[in-house]
Amino acid sequence: MVRFGEVASRWQQIDVYVQEFRQAIALLPQGARVLVAQADEADGPAALNDGMSHIPCLAVIGRSALVTSLFTVSGKQILGVRHPYSEIVDRDDGYLPNMSQLIAAEGLTPASDPFWATWFQDHDYVFEMFGAPDSENANPERLEPVFRGSKFHLFRVIKDTSEEDEKP
């Protein structure tokens, strides 16, 4: 019975954040492509952050979104992502990129770099996980704030007009 109480207590702590995520997810358009990244400096205890790491996947259910952290590792999960989208999700069960890695990725060559190397072209939104509620936007030229939660931020990716013109 003590174990049940401990689990219930942890779920109650996380439920506040889940409700905030539901509010943020409601702002996403149907079919959005969402990159999940983490703050350079995580705010709060690791156990709490770990418990929240896959909450953005609720957007798959609620908005039919493509979420980069969805369980799609071949041989481990039953979900799969079709080409060409399979190139822009985590297929290796890796770690979330941090925000400074995303900013640095703008100069990388996509052929040999991680799935998020061309995030600014391939994704519509970024969830920055585990950041402090008052943290600054790491890349205001590319990221427009949409929702600020207690443990995350949702940003819309600002596309270059030349990038938009190139889309089929």
C-alpha positions, 0 to 999 in steps of 0.5 A: 500500500505504501508503494501505491501511495508513492506512485500516486504522489508522483503522478499527481506531481506530473499531472499539473505539467500534463495539463499544461501540455494539453493546453499547448498541444491544442494550439498545434495545427493538425499534422504539425511536425514537432521536434522535441529538444531539451534546455541546455540547463535542465531545471528541476530534479532529473527524476521529474524530468525523466517522467515528463520526457515523452509527454509531447507524444500526446500530440500524436494522438491529439493533433495527428502530429509527427513527434521526433521522440515517438517510440519508432526504433525498429526492433524495439517498438511496433510503430514505424515512420514512413519515408520521407518523414523517417529521416527527421525522427529519432530512429536510434533511441538517442538523446534529445538534442539540446537547444545549443546543438539546434542552433549550431546545426544550421551550418551542418551538412545533412548527409552525415549529421543527426536527424535534427540537423535540418530542423529549421527546414523540416519541423514546424514546432519545437518543444523545449523540455525541462527549461525554467519557466523564465528562461530566454528564447535561445534563438529568437530569429528562428523560434517564435514563442507560442506557449510557456509552461512550467517545465517546457516552452513551445515554439513555432519555427520561423521559416525563411520565405525562400524556404517556403517558396521551395516547397512543392 
